[in-house]
Amino acid sequence: MNGRKTVLVVVAHADDMEFLAAGTVARFVQEKGYDVYEYILTDNGKGSYRLQPEELVATSAREAVEAGHVLGLREVRLEGYADGNLNEVHPVTLRDKIMAMIREIKADIVMSWDPFAPYEDHPDHRMVAMATLDAASFSGNPLFHPEHTHPPHPVTEAYWFAKHPWNAELFVDIATTIDKKIEALLTHDCQMILTVDMLVQEAKALGVEVPALENLDAEGHRAVIAAGVRAYCETTGLKAGMNYAEQFRYEKLGMLDKLLGTSFVIPDFPL
Ligand SMILES: [Zn+2]
């Protein structure tokens, strides 16, 4: 019980996991010895105001793999669907791909965007969330995608990202891994430049002056991201009496708990 587990993080974009869950993932790897895999479904080809798509796709892919090394992931797998257009891919095709990876690595835990999060604005996040739920719900059923090479394998737990407080039920203390989370985020250099560019654009649209965002060099970009992420995790932690936290909706999948009342099967979430 609660031995070494395998975790599959399924995301739409290269930096999704780092923003929402890298502190928790780092604890899975460092403290629990879990094997964590990341599956990035899009090519990130719209994630810049500066680079052309071809250079951007290659750069963000390289940075995603480097960030995986920072966090100690077993593998970062890139599917390469067009960024922003994941809703052009049939939901069953997405379910098929994710379920195949669940079965291949024998995932016990999935992490992804929350399929039932209210007000999620990015269509890619909504698509990856629902497809991950569909795949994790039926990966143990041999009649779903019987053509898969690897045998059926049930997923028992899900950590759904909580971008907003509305679906935040579980707070994970990341005081020991906040620095690692920031290091992993900063490895996504082109995505962090985009994040700051978006903040600058937003400030301009609102007609407000934000001195911290003016005339930034590379180090300035990094400082803005590091301070912003630290502050965000600090604010999240305040709700749970922690110095730094990440928030999730946690779910036990399957029927055992529900039908037999065996809440001892997974006595507590691992962290
Ligand atoms: Zn994203």
Boltz pocket constraint, residues with backbone or C-beta under 6 A from the ligand:
constraints:
  - pocket:
      binder: B
      contacts: [[A, 12], [A, 13], [A, 16], [A, 122], [A, 125]]
      max_distance: 6.0
